[in-house]
Amino acid sequence: MRYDFMEVIERRNELRAVSPRRVPSASRQTGAVNDVARARRNRPITQLICVCAAALLVNLSACNAPMVLSGLTPQPTDPTLPQQTPKPAPTAKPARHAKKSPPKPEPTLEELVEYLRGKLLALSPSDDINDNLDVVFDPAASSLTVTQPNSRCDHFINALDANSLSWDIFDPGDTHNEREELLRLTVASMSGKTARICYDKDNRLDKSVTGNRVRFLFSMRKVEQFPGFQDDMTKAVKKLIALSGGVPEKALF
């Protein structure tokens, strides 16, 4: 019985091998051959189409690359203006300290005397009364002698107080005679000291002159030609008083 069963199975296998489903017909075999031939003929065309498509894709990618990059790169606000590259910040340079010029040397006693003497002569009044005809300094007595048409006065610089210096405009004219205005410098003496002694044209002591102050006269018309004259003369006289042994300037307030 076992053998009979095996024979049945072998017959079924033989039938399946010769089944029309398994063995293609002659027409089907002919169509398959034609399809293979047609595919072989169309293969170059297909390959050419693929090559063209790939080339077109590469070109499109190359054209779109700048647009993509430009979209990623920030653009300037005004498209007509070129993009400006920011300039690097300037490096800080070390500060250079200017060399201080050496202090100007202080004028000497002789230089101050010559300055005062020169201004008294150059800017002298010209009214035949108050003219400064001659100016002489005696270093031994620290006195400045000023000679005028009708008098002569000895001014003792070492007896003066630099803190009492003052300026005023003096009109020497009277009801009958008009004279030019004068710029007058007045300096008082220290307490208990004589500031000046005056003599008339006959060399006699003039007791009408007050001895507790000195006065130097300048032509107002001539002084106006020298801006800053009063400030310069004030400094010179104060320094001259200090160097001569008088009372130097002090900041009292």
Secondary structure, DSSP 8 states (H G I E B T S, - for coil): -HHHHHHHHHHHHHHHHT-TTTS--HHHHHHHHHHHHHHHHHHHHHHHHHHHHHHHHHHHHHHHHHHHHHHHS---SSTTS---------------------------HHHHHHHHHHHHHHT---SSSS---EEEEETTTTEEEEEETTEEEEEEGGGBBGGG-EEEEE----SS-----EEEEEEEB-TT---EEEEETTS-B-TTS-SSEEEEEEEHHHHTTSTTHHHHHHHHHHHHHHHHTSB------
